Each structure stands twice: as C-alpha cells, then as structure tokens.
Amino acid sequence: MNKTITKWLAGLAVLCAIGGVLPASAQDAPKPDTTAAVVTPVEAPATAIVTPAAASASVAAPAAAPAPVPHKGDTTWMFIATVLVILMTIPGLALFYGGLVRTKNMLSVLMQVFVVFALIIVLWCIYGYSVAFTPGNAVIGGFDRALLNGIWDPAKGAFAYAATFSKGVVIPEFIYVAFQGTFAAITCCLIVGAFAERIKFAALLAFMVLWFTFGYLPVAHMVWFWTGPDAITDAATLASETAKAGWLFQKGALDFAGGTVVHINAAVAGLMGAILIGKRVGYGREAMAPHSLTMTMIGASLLWVGWFGFNAGSALEAGDIAALAFINTLLATACATLSWVFGEWVTKGKPSMLGAASGAVAGLVAITPAAGFVGPMGGLVIGLLAGIICLWGVNGLKRLIGADDSLDVFGVHGVGGILGALLTGVFAAPSLGGQGIFDYVANKASADYSIGGQVLTQLTAVGTTILWSAVVSFIAYKLVDLVIGLRVPEEEEREGLDITSHGESAYHS
C-alpha cells in the first residue's frame, strides 16, 4: 500500500512539474525579430464575459486566436531603454556641451538642456505623441491621443498596447509614449549647442515650441509612422496599411533610430540658428577653448552608455535585432573614436581628448539609422568613415560654411547623420551582411534588394529632412526675433550668461 501511495505521489509530482514547465516554455519561445519603422497603438482586449449561449456557440465555431499581451521581458527592456535615453540627455548631453563652453556660460548650457528637456516632455504628452504617431495623412497625424486620451479605457478596464515590428508582439503603450518622448526631447536639446553662449533664454524656449511642433513632429510622422504588421496578411492588406503610413515610410526609407528624424533634423535647425543669430562676440579673435574637457569626457561617456537604449531600444523588443543594434552601437563608436583620433594625430601632430570624445559621438550618430539593419562589419565601416569624415566636418566644412556653430552640431550630427543614412542603404543589403527588407506577407526577408534603389530612397529622406527643417527653422527664428529678439546684448554676452541670464555661477572661487 505504501508503495502504491508513493507511486501516486511521484506521478502527481511529475504532472505538476510538466504543467509548470509548459507555460514557461511557451513564454520563452523565440519570437521573430524584424525591422521596420515605428508603429501605432493596438487596443488591449477587455476581459471576456462568457455566457452559456456564447459557450455553446464556441463549440461549433473554431476558437479565435488569443489577443496578444505584452511579454514582461520586452516591457522591462523598454523601461531600461527609456531611462538610458533620459541619461543621455540629463546629464549626458548637458555635461558634454557644458564642458565645451567657457566657464562663464557653463550653467546657462546646463539650464538650457535641462529646461528644454522638461518642456518637450510636457508638450509631447499634451499633443506631440498624438500628432506624430496616430493616423492622419502622409505628413502629420491627428489628435486621437491628445492628452494621452484613450490609452486607459475605464469602461473596459483595459490599457492600450503598442505594436512592435513582429506580428503578435506588443508592449504597453504608455512605455512607448515615454520612450518616443525622450527622442523628441533630446533632438531639441541637441540644437542648443549650435548657438550656445549668446541666445536669450526666453527666445530659446519660444523657438523650441515652434520647431518641435512644426519641425520635429511632421518629420517623425513621415519617417516612422505606420500601423504595425499585425493587419498585414496579403498584398492587398499590405497596400492598404502602407497607404496609412508617413510619406517617407511609404517610400521605403530606412531609419532605425533617428538619423534623419533626430540628427539631421536637429543639425539643420542648429546651423540655421548659428547663421541667423550671428557669431559670438570675439569669435576668431579671442580664445574660446573648452573650459573643462573633464566634463566633456564624462558627458561623452554617458552618451555612449545611454545610446545603447537609444539604438537597441528602438527594436522595441528584447530579441535578436536589439542585440544586433547593441553590438553595432558598441563597435561603430569604438571605430569612429579611433579613426578620429588617428586622423587628428596625423593632421595636427597630437591626439586629443576632445577628438576622442567627438569621434565617439560621431560614431554614435552615424550608426543610429543603421543599427538594426546592417551587420557588424557594415557597422565597422560606418564607424571608421564617420570618424574621418566628421573630423573634416568640424574643420574644413565649418570653414567653408563660415558660421559660428559653437559646439559643432552640424559638423558631427549633420554630417554624421547624412553619412549614416546613406550608408544604411548600402550595408543593409543581405549580400553585405545586412537584414534587407522584411516581407510581412511572406513573413520572411525579401529576396529583392537593390543597393542603388535603396540609396536613392535614403537620399530622398535626407533631402526632405534638410529642406523641411531649414524652412521651419528659418520661419521660427524670424518669428521669435520679431517678438522677443534672439540675442542677448553684447555687454551681457561678454559678462557671461550664467550671471546675466540666470543670476548664478557654475563655479565659485
């Protein structure tokens, strides 16, 4: 009898173990990782109420596929990625820029980056997210998600989900809102470096409201907006869903994490500001060396660390494409650091800390549009080229343009963004180790990839972004100058914006 009971207990234990393993195995089963553009929300299912009639009907009808729910691993990764992007800006970008200006303007740059970040996050949640990432037309979205309305449905007691780049895989829409909000905020903060040390604080904030609304949001919508892959089942649904997407997405432009939307967009706006506001007092005649390369190195390091969230987080899943973006971000940045340093060593006789930090940022910028599309060796080439070409951008090209781009926003972010966007079209080719274009009808990578055709598409995206940002920026600067005035008086500029604009000093003797 004891032996029989023992056998029963052993059998029960085995069944329990199997029952516990099966759900875990199902949850951990690999999901297809794909690459595309950014997506629109998918409503979370309300809890079903089963009546006897419904139950009897379900016996005759085949069971519907269960609605997708977020995987905790993907959701956790998106929390981490969002925090990393925040770290890039505050304090990363703030310290990087702050170290590059003169002592008397250190606090003003920290203040500008910090407050612009806060301003854009507020605007993003009020209307920005909705305008960028809900259906509208090919250039701009609508107001369905204004004030983040509709993400929580109290009647159904359910939250909305956002689609990813894999069919049947979703994340909570609120974390998607937060993640994309950090992109909008850092883009606006990047512009600050172009006209540092001479802009009025009120003028800066007014310009950012205008440019964010009419510059950033339409470009983000044109490049990244689509309705997600879940509705695509055949050629007809592919055509109908693509027709709802942003204009450049419809064209087939590839921008994994913001080469056009973030870097080129911000760089053009910054360059336009540097030209319209004018050169700093004493520029070309007085020493304007960075006051703390220590701060700049710390800032560059925080940018590099945070950029893993920026690029790998743009996969929207904790999977293979996120891992690819991660290794590309690591490798391309290291390559760009070395190529800038050695290029500087050859041309100027000495390698510098400023050069190493600038090279790292150049590599990060250039790999951004390509991170989830190209193979590691493609990333290596992009990084090596970015270091050398952006070194020319902050020296030769800057002299050709003749503008006082204080912290070389265009030379690094503009040149690096253009280079990365174009080379994405080359190295995304499967023949060169890239991911190619994913076919959501066949649910596999497309066999057709034309390097020449894709580079032409990338060039269209680059040109559109440059033109759009330049026009919007010019109008915004002129409006602000008319109403507020862009530049501080000369005596205030000479004394420094820390004291004259904010009544504080970064350092005390």
DAZITA-V389751 format. One record per residue. N is the residue number from 0. RES is the residue in one small letter. PSI is psi in whole degrees, 0 to 359 (999 if undefined). BURIAL is + if it has 24 or more other C-alpha atoms within 12 Angstrom, else -. D_CENTER is the distance of its C-alpha to the mean C-alpha in Angstrom with 1 decimal. Layout:
n=<N:N>
res=<RES:RES>
psi=<PSI:PSI>
burial=<BURIAL:BURIAL>
d_center=<D_CENTER:D_CENTER>
This chain:
n=<0:1:2:3:4:5:6:7:8:9:10:11:12:13:14:15:16:17:18:19:20:21:22:23:24:25:26:27:28:29:30:31:32:33:34:35:36:37:38:39:40:41:42:43:44:45:46:47:48:49:50:51:52:53:54:55:56:57:58:59:60:61:62:63:64:65:66:67:68:69:70:71:72:73:74:75:76:77:78:79:80:81:82:83:84:85:86:87:88:89:90:91:92:93:94:95:96:97:98:99:100:101:102:103:104:105:106:107:108:109:110:111:112:113:114:115:116:117:118:119:120:121:122:123:124:125:126:127:128:129:130:131:132:133:134:135:136:137:138:139:140:141:142:143:144:145:146:147:148:149:150:151:152:153:154:155:156:157:158:159:160:161:162:163:164:165:166:167:168:169:170:171:172:173:174:175:176:177:178:179:180:181:182:183:184:185:186:187:188:189:190:191:192:193:194:195:196:197:198:199:200:201:202:203:204:205:206:207:208:209:210:211:212:213:214:215:216:217:218:219:220:221:222:223:224:225:226:227:228:229:230:231:232:233:234:235:236:237:238:239:240:241:242:243:244:245:246:247:248:249:250:251:252:253:254:255:256:257:258:259:260:261:262:263:264:265:266:267:268:269:270:271:272:273:274:275:276:277:278:279:280:281:282:283:284:285:286:287:288:289:290:291:292:293:294:295:296:297:298:299:300:301:302:303:304:305:306:307:308:309:310:311:312:313:314:315:316:317:318:319:320:321:322:323:324:325:326:327:328:329:330:331:332:333:334:335:336:337:338:339:340:341:342:343:344:345:346:347:348:349:350:351:352:353:354:355:356:357:358:359:360:361:362:363:364:365:366:367:368:369:370:371:372:373:374:375:376:377:378:379:380:381:382:383:384:385:386:387:388:389:390:391:392:393:394:395:396:397:398:399:400:401:402:403:404:405:406:407:408:409:410:411:412:413:414:415:416:417:418:419:420:421:422:423:424:425:426:427:428:429:430:431:432:433:434:435:436:437:438:439:440:441:442:443:444:445:446:447:448:449:450:451:452:453:454:455:456:457:458:459:460:461:462:463:464:465:466:467:468:469:470:471:472:473:474:475:476:477:478:479:480:481:482:483:484:485:486:487:488:489:490:491:492:493:494:495:496:497:498:499:500:501:502:503:504:505:506:507:508>
res=<m:n:k:t:i:t:k:w:l:a:g:l:a:v:l:c:a:i:g:g:v:l:p:a:s:a:q:d:a:p:k:p:d:t:t:a:a:v:v:t:p:v:e:a:p:a:t:a:i:v:t:p:a:a:a:s:a:s:v:a:a:p:a:a:a:p:a:p:v:p:h:k:g:d:t:t:w:m:f:i:a:t:v:l:v:i:l:m:t:i:p:g:l:a:l:f:y:g:g:l:v:r:t:k:n:m:l:s:v:l:m:q:v:f:v:v:f:a:l:i:i:v:l:w:c:i:y:g:y:s:v:a:f:t:p:g:n:a:v:i:g:g:f:d:r:a:l:l:n:g:i:w:d:p:a:k:g:a:f:a:y:a:a:t:f:s:k:g:v:v:i:p:e:f:i:y:v:a:f:q:g:t:f:a:a:i:t:c:c:l:i:v:g:a:f:a:e:r:i:k:f:a:a:l:l:a:f:m:v:l:w:f:t:f:g:y:l:p:v:a:h:m:v:w:f:w:t:g:p:d:a:i:t:d:a:a:t:l:a:s:e:t:a:k:a:g:w:l:f:q:k:g:a:l:d:f:a:g:g:t:v:v:h:i:n:a:a:v:a:g:l:m:g:a:i:l:i:g:k:r:v:g:y:g:r:e:a:m:a:p:h:s:l:t:m:t:m:i:g:a:s:l:l:w:v:g:w:f:g:f:n:a:g:s:a:l:e:a:g:d:i:a:a:l:a:f:i:n:t:l:l:a:t:a:c:a:t:l:s:w:v:f:g:e:w:v:t:k:g:k:p:s:m:l:g:a:a:s:g:a:v:a:g:l:v:a:i:t:p:a:a:g:f:v:g:p:m:g:g:l:v:i:g:l:l:a:g:i:i:c:l:w:g:v:n:g:l:k:r:l:i:g:a:d:d:s:l:d:v:f:g:v:h:g:v:g:g:i:l:g:a:l:l:t:g:v:f:a:a:p:s:l:g:g:q:g:i:f:d:y:v:a:n:k:a:s:a:d:y:s:i:g:g:q:v:l:t:q:l:t:a:v:g:t:t:i:l:w:s:a:v:v:s:f:i:a:y:k:l:v:d:l:v:i:g:l:r:v:p:e:e:e:e:r:e:g:l:d:i:t:s:h:g:e:s:a:y:h:s>
psi=<315:321:320:313:320:318:317:314:319:317:319:320:319:315:318:318:316:318:325:328:321:311:320:319:320:320:325:359:140:143:149:127:128:172:138:215:187:160:171:165:151:127:139:144:142:156:128:142:117:118:164:321:317:323:318:327:326:341:322:324:146:145:136:151:138:142:142:146:153:143:135:330:315:316:317:317:321:327:312:315:320:316:322:322:323:317:325:321:303:106:359:295:322:315:323:311:318:320:336:342:176:159:320:352:6:309:325:321:318:317:316:313:315:314:322:319:311:317:314:324:319:311:323:315:333:310:339:312:316:316:326:324:33:161:144:260:193:349:327:152:198:202:24:331:18:139:22:30:140:352:325:124:100:332:319:344:42:148:155:153:157:137:160:208:5:138:135:9:125:164:159:134:329:321:329:320:313:315:310:332:323:329:314:319:314:329:312:322:328:326:328:323:338:327:30:149:7:358:147:141:318:321:321:312:319:317:317:322:314:313:320:316:314:350:302:310:314:321:318:319:315:323:320:342:131:175:3:168:347:330:354:116:336:184:324:313:328:315:318:321:321:327:340:351:174:159:313:332:318:325:341:18:139:120:95:316:10:29:317:308:318:297:308:317:309:320:319:318:319:316:319:320:318:322:313:324:328:171:154:150:126:3:128:349:329:154:131:42:153:141:340:92:342:312:320:320:318:316:317:322:319:324:316:313:312:333:339:324:322:308:305:329:335:351:338:6:155:78:204:318:324:319:321:314:324:309:324:320:321:311:313:322:318:318:317:322:313:317:323:313:313:326:318:320:317:317:330:351:341:139:143:156:322:320:319:316:318:321:319:315:321:318:320:318:312:325:346:309:342:350:317:5:329:159:168:323:330:319:322:313:316:317:314:316:323:317:313:314:322:332:318:325:323:357:282:310:321:320:323:319:318:9:154:77:94:310:25:46:314:320:328:303:323:305:315:322:318:314:311:320:317:318:340:318:332:303:357:350:132:329:342:19:7:177:345:207:130:133:107:352:312:347:45:169:138:144:344:121:121:116:314:316:320:322:321:319:318:320:323:317:318:311:320:316:316:311:315:311:321:315:312:317:314:312:317:315:317:319:315:319:324:321:317:321:131:323:145:156:156:319:325:322:320:322:329:142:340:310:312:330:333:351:25:166:144:329:151:133:999>
burial=<-:-:-:-:-:-:-:-:-:-:-:-:-:-:-:-:-:-:-:-:-:-:-:-:-:-:-:-:-:-:-:+:+:+:+:+:+:+:+:+:+:+:+:+:-:-:-:-:-:-:-:-:-:-:-:-:-:-:-:-:-:-:-:-:-:-:-:+:+:+:+:-:-:+:+:-:+:+:+:+:+:+:+:+:+:+:+:+:+:+:+:+:+:+:+:+:+:+:+:+:+:+:+:+:+:+:+:+:+:+:+:+:+:+:+:+:+:+:+:+:+:+:+:+:+:-:+:+:+:+:+:+:+:+:+:+:+:+:+:+:+:+:-:-:+:+:-:+:-:+:+:-:-:-:-:-:-:-:+:+:+:+:+:+:+:+:+:+:+:+:+:+:+:+:+:+:+:+:+:+:+:+:+:+:+:+:+:+:+:+:+:+:+:+:+:+:+:+:+:+:+:-:+:+:+:+:+:+:+:+:+:+:+:+:+:+:+:+:+:+:+:+:+:+:+:+:+:+:+:+:+:+:-:-:-:-:-:+:-:-:+:+:+:+:+:+:+:+:+:+:+:+:+:+:+:+:+:+:+:+:+:+:+:+:+:+:+:+:+:+:+:+:+:+:+:+:+:+:+:+:+:-:-:-:-:-:-:+:-:+:+:+:+:-:+:+:+:+:+:+:+:+:+:+:+:+:+:+:+:+:+:+:+:+:+:+:+:+:+:+:+:+:+:+:+:+:+:+:+:+:+:+:+:+:+:+:+:+:+:+:+:+:+:+:-:-:-:-:-:-:-:-:+:+:+:+:+:+:+:+:+:+:+:+:+:+:+:+:+:+:+:+:+:+:+:+:+:+:+:+:+:+:+:+:+:+:+:+:+:+:+:+:+:+:+:-:-:+:-:-:-:-:+:+:+:+:+:+:+:+:+:+:+:+:+:+:+:+:+:+:+:+:+:+:+:+:+:+:+:+:-:+:-:+:+:+:+:+:+:+:-:-:-:-:+:-:-:-:+:-:+:-:-:+:+:-:+:+:+:+:+:+:+:+:+:+:-:+:+:+:-:+:+:+:-:+:+:+:-:+:+:-:-:-:+:+:+:+:-:-:-:+:+:-:-:+:+:+:-:+:+:-:-:-:+:+:-:-:->
d_center=<67.8:65.5:64.3:63.5:61.5:59.7:58.8:57.5:55.4:54.0:53.2:51.5:49.4:48.3:47.4:45.3:43.5:42.7:41.6:39.2:37.8:37.2:34.6:32.7:32.9:31.6:28.6:27.8:28.3:25.6:23.3:22.3:18.7:17.5:14.6:13.8:11.5:10.5:13.7:16.1:18.1:21.2:24.0:25.4:29.0:31.7:34.3:37.0:40.6:43.1:46.5:49.5:49.4:45.8:46.6:49.5:47.5:44.9:47.6:48.2:44.7:42.2:39.6:36.2:33.2:31.7:28.6:25.5:24.6:21.7:22.3:22.3:20.8:17.6:17.6:18.2:15.4:12.9:14.7:14.4:10.7:10.2:12.9:11.5:8.4:11.3:13.3:11.2:11.9:15.3:17.1:15.2:14.3:17.4:19.7:18.5:19.2:22.2:23.9:23.7:25.6:29.3:30.7:31.6:28.1:26.3:26.3:25.3:22.0:21.3:22.4:20.3:17.0:18.1:19.4:16.7:14.3:17.0:17.7:14.4:14.2:17.7:17.2:14.3:16.8:19.6:18.5:14.9:13.7:16.9:16.7:13.3:13.9:17.6:20.2:21.7:22.1:20.2:18.8:18.3:18.5:21.1:22.0:22.7:20.3:21.2:21.8:20.2:23.5:24.3:22.0:25.2:28.4:31.4:33.8:32.6:31.5:28.2:24.4:22.2:19.9:16.7:17.1:15.1:15.6:19.1:22.1:23.4:20.5:18.9:17.3:18.3:16.7:16.7:14.2:11.9:12.4:11.8:8.5:7.1:9.2:7.8:4.6:7.7:9.8:8.5:8.3:11.8:12.9:12.3:14.9:17.5:18.3:19.7:22.6:23.0:26.6:27.9:26.2:27.7:25.7:26.6:25.6:22.1:21.6:23.2:21.1:17.8:19.1:20.1:17.1:14.6:17.0:18.0:15.3:11.8:12.8:14.8:12.4:9.8:13.0:14.4:11.8:10.4:13.3:16.1:18.6:17.9:20.4:23.1:25.2:25.4:28.8:30.4:30.0:30.9:28.2:25.6:26.7:26.8:23.4:21.8:23.7:21.8:18.4:16.7:18.6:16.4:15.7:19.5:20.0:18.2:15.3:13.1:9.4:8.1:4.4:4.7:8.1:9.7:7.7:6.4:9.0:12.0:11.8:12.0:14.4:16.7:16.9:17.7:20.3:21.9:22.3:23.8:26.3:27.3:27.6:29.5:30.0:30.7:34.3:35.8:33.0:34.6:37.7:36.7:34.9:31.3:30.3:27.6:29.4:27.8:26.2:26.5:23.9:21.7:22.1:21.3:18.1:17.0:17.9:15.9:12.8:13.7:14.3:11.2:9.0:10.7:9.1:5.5:6.9:9.9:8.7:7.0:10.7:11.6:14.9:16.6:18.1:18.7:15.4:13.6:16.5:16.1:12.5:13.8:16.8:15.2:13.0:16.3:18.5:16.8:16.3:19.9:21.2:19.6:21.1:24.5:24.6:23.9:26.4:29.0:28.5:29.1:32.0:33.6:33.2:33.8:35.9:33.9:30.5:28.7:26.4:24.5:24.2:23.0:20.3:19.2:19.4:17.1:14.3:15.2:14.9:11.5:10.3:12.5:11.6:7.9:8.9:11.9:11.1:12.4:14.7:16.9:19.5:19.8:22.3:20.1:17.5:20.5:21.5:18.2:18.2:21.8:21.5:18.5:20.7:23.7:22.2:20.1:23.3:25.1:22.4:23.2:26.9:28.3:25.9:25.8:29.6:29.7:27.5:29.5:27.0:26.6:22.8:23.5:20.7:19.9:16.6:17.5:19.2:16.3:13.0:14.9:17.1:14.7:12.1:15.2:16.7:13.9:13.5:17.3:17.9:15.6:18.4:21.0:20.0:18.6:22.4:24.1:26.9:24.8:23.4:20.3:19.5:20.6:20.2:20.8:23.8:23.6:27.3:28.6:25.9:25.5:24.0:25.6:28.3:27.6:25.2:26.0:24.3:25.8:24.8:21.1:21.0:22.6:20.0:17.2:19.4:19.7:15.9:15.9:19.1:18.1:15.0:17.3:20.1:18.4:16.8:20.1:22.3:20.5:20.2:23.9:25.1:23.2:24.6:28.0:28.2:27.2:29.7:32.3:32.1:31.1:31.2:28.3:30.0:32.0:35.7:36.6:38.5:35.6:33.3:36.0:36.4:32.7:30.2:30.4:33.9:34.2:31.0:30.7:34.1:32.9:32.7:30.3:33.3:37.0:39.8>
